[in-house]
Amino acid sequence: MPQLSYCAEQVRRFDHDRFLCTLFAPPVEREALSALYAFNVEIARVRETVREPMLGRIRLQWWRDAIAGIFAGSPQREPVAVALAETVARFALTREHFDRLIDAREFDLEDRPPATLDDLAGYAEATGAPLVTLSAEVLGARGGTVSEAAEHLGIAWALTGLARAVPFHARARRIYLPAAISRKAGLDVLAMFERGPVPGVAEVVAAVAERAREHLAKARALRASVPRHALPAFLPATLAEVYLKRLAAAGWDPFDARVQRADAGRLVALFLSRVKRRY
């Protein structure tokens, strides 16, 4: 593989699923997608890279100022910001999507679970849909049913990721599972932090996964409206389907090794088959 740009390398390291998706885009658009996804890596990892919430808020504010500078024509001299400025200018991207992504990450700094499944879906929409929408804009598709498909896919992908990330968050003593469903299932959150798999976690994850499947189905129902040249932005639908099936096979236990298995070769082959029939 040729040497990767800084942004592409960051995405390969920290968001390998989306890195695989970029490989199906033309070279110029591939670099633009890498800039978008590297920006998302930066803001998504803020909570795990700071010791105190206030430091996280300062970092998110830095990115708000950076985005303002990009759209004002004076980007920060930071690798991701520079690449993002080139991408915004070349593809006339919509600023509000960047602002929404940053604002949504404030929730990560609160260290509390969403109250309900609807609240979790709202968080998933805010952290997922704008990124899919921006990706579609890079690939020359925007508005109408494309935006609707992007919204549903963004929610489905984010919810799937949150379900699979339960062990990662538990190790950091954080939880994104809805509090109301957790109480109903009798999930002992502190015990999960200490011991991993505990009674109730599968029931809660199953509820989250079911909501993800609902949105995935809605995204797929709109696939005919997505231009073929924009498909790399929608390939996470294929990954979401794979990961939801793995969760189901594991009895909705996110601590099961099958759920976290990496199989890049198989996923690329699956992408190739899905590109022919639109995610």
Secondary structure, DSSP 8 states (H G I E B T S, - for coil): -----HHHHHHHHH-HHHHHHHTTS-HHHHHHHHHHHHHHHHHHTHHHH-SSHHHHHHHHHHHHHHHHHHHHT---SSHHHHHHHHHHHHHT--HHHHHHHHHHGGGGGG----SSHHHHHHHHHHHHHHHHHHHHHHTT--SHHHHHHHHHHHHHHHHHHHHHTHHHHHHTT---S-HHHHHHHT--HHHHHHHS--TTHHHHHHHHHHHHHHHHHHHHHTGGGS-GGGGGGGTHHHHHHHHHHHHHHTTT-TTSHHHH---HHHHHHHHHHHHTT--
